[in-house]
Amino acid sequence: MKRHKVAYGRHESQFGHLYEPANPGDRVPLVVLIHGGFFSTRFTLTIETAIARLLAERGAAVWNVEYRRVEEQGGGWPGTGDDALAALRALDDLVPAALPVDLAARLEVDDVAVVGHSAGGLLAVWGTATLGARTATARITRVVAQSAVLDLTHELARHRPTPRNLMGRRYDEIPERYAQASPILAPVCDAHIIAIHAGDDAAVPVESSRRYVEAVTERGQSAELVVVPGEGHDAFVDPRSACTRQTLRLLGI
C-alpha cells in the first residue's frame, strides 16, 4: 500500500496523507478523513491511520487530513476552519497530482465522501456546507459526521471543552464567532449529511447529533441520524468496531 505526504499549505501541520487504493477498479471512490481530538496537538492525523488503511484496502483513495490546532500559530478559529477548506480544495489539484496519472483519472471526483470524527466532524460538515458541497472540480455527495460536535451555540454545548478550545474565549464574549463556526447554523448544501453517533458516547452526547438533524432537516438540509448501540466515542477509530462497520456501510465501501 502506497502513502504520499502532500502539503496543502506552508505550515508544518498543513498536509495530509494520501493513500492509494489496493487493487483499484475502473472507478475509484475518494474519501476524505478529518480526525478529532479537541482541536489539540495531543492528537494528530495518525489516529485515523488504521481507518485510512482499511478504506484503501477496500479500494478507496483516502485523503487523511492534518490541520493547525489550537496550540499552533494560526490555529483556533478561523485558522483551523480555513485549513479544512484548503484541504478540501486540494482535491482539485494537489491530491490528483500526487497519484499516478492513470489512477488519478479514475477518481470519483463527482461522488466524494467526507468523514469527520468528533471535532473533525465539525470541520467536515462546516467545510462542506461552506463550499456548497463543491470545489472547482469535485462534488461532495456525503458527509459522515461521527459522534461530532455539531452545535457550538446551544446552552448545553457552548461551555464544553471542544468549543472553548476552538474559540479560545467564552461564548458570552464572542457569540457571533461561535455561531459562525457552528455546523447547525451552516448553509444548506447539496450533500447528504449522516450524523452517526455511538450510543454509549460519554464525551459527546448523542442528543447533540439528534438535535442537529432535527434542526437542519427543518431548514431543508438532507440529513439523517444513525445511532450505533453499545459502543463509545473512540469506537470510530477502531477498525474492528460496529461503528466502523456502520461507517463502511454508509460509504458503500
Secondary structure, DSSP 8 states (H G I E B T S, - for coil): --EEEEESSSSTTSEEEEE--SS--SSB-EEEEE--STT-TTS-GGGGHHHHHHHHHTT-EEEEE----TTSTT-STTHHHHHHHHHHHGGGTHHHHTS-HHHHTTB-TTSEEEEEETHHHHHHHHHHHHTTTB-SS-BEEEEEEES----SSSTTTTTSHHHHHHHSS-TTT-HHHHHHH-GGGS---SSEEEEEEETT-SSS-HHHHHHHHHHHHHTT--EEEEEETT--GGGGG-TTSHHHHHHHHHHT-
